[in-house]
Amino acid sequence: MKKLTLLGSTGSIGLNTLDVVREFPQKFRIEALSCRSSIEQLAEQVKEFQPSLVCVDSSEQAGELRDTFPDTEFVWGVDGLSRISSDPDIDLVVSGIVGAAGLKPTYSAVEAGKTVAVANKEPLVMAGKLFMQTATKSGAKLLPADSEHNAIFQALHNEPPERIARLILTASGGSLRDHPLEDFEHITPAQALDHPNWDMGSKITIDSATMMNKGLEIIEAHWLFNTPVQNIEVVMHRESIIHSMVEFVDGSFLAQMGLPDMRVPLAHCLGWPERLPLKIPRLDPLSLNALHFEEIDPQRFPCLTTSIKAARQGGGAPAVLNGANEEAVDAFLQEEISYLDISKTLHSVMSKYDQITSLPESPSFLKDINTIEGAEQADQWGREQARNFMA
């Protein structure tokens, strides 16, 4: 029986992971959970799964829950997250915390040599080189739980990098793929959150609308699969049936297909190297009248262009971009800026980044990321520049 730590147990990744665990109680035990704010929902999970360890945001939350669950150990904050990620009893860590907040606990798991199902993009975006180097030293195994990267992982099937001609990430196009461009100035958060294919958290749904998520996925794929950025492409695929493709040097293509359901890639990581017989709706090939693929329109999705440039720059650029994007998305969701201001903010921040890094005295963390602290500094620098621009 595998003992699991689930980081972000009340988010969409966490809830889907728990669905898989419920289906295979003989194979998995939830040893540790983490949650930041949905405490009532967390309490229900603790009651059901009876974990040994639980991490919350504050000591006050821990105290309240301790009275209800005296047999469970409660920890809190960043140190608590690192504790439950590196605990010796844990076999596999599901990293589902959204945003830069997932950086340190995911790194703690990698340092401890754990198998990590990586469902959040930001750790590898912010510090991909450091993560891969540390995994090599510690013996940690990074399993891609994002649907696109899991599709590539399945298609590659241990093929070496030199046999890869291209990685092709598919994109649904998000909620605004057919919205009139002349109306973009007036897009509301509710419109941008209305995803046609997937049920996800608010931040990633906005990233899907802007296609920033594909830019982050390019950076993540570059590190996970040791593939040059210029060999990673994005195509729009409205149906979300083919989750990504690999083209090999001999001209062969391998694609992973299935209905859009996050339980599939998560179960693949939890069961790996086995496959779990999931009881879920299945794809009927006879129901597929057609599958469509389209080029990405840079006018509709300028954030993707900005993120590809940052991916090619490397160094601190992806971490800066990530921080700026998180600030801009949050401001849009709070209705403090318009939808178009997201891409304007990112363009401004990355232009400032180019100016600063051209100077000989520019901060070292902007030029290269060698430590987790450096990744956090670059992320914070991007946030500050975004806040200044939006103000």
Summary of the structure (lengths in Angstrom):
residues: 391
radius of gyration: 20.4
end to end distance: 52.0
largest distance: 62.2
contacts: 1400
relative contact order: 0.11
helix: 52%
strand: 15%
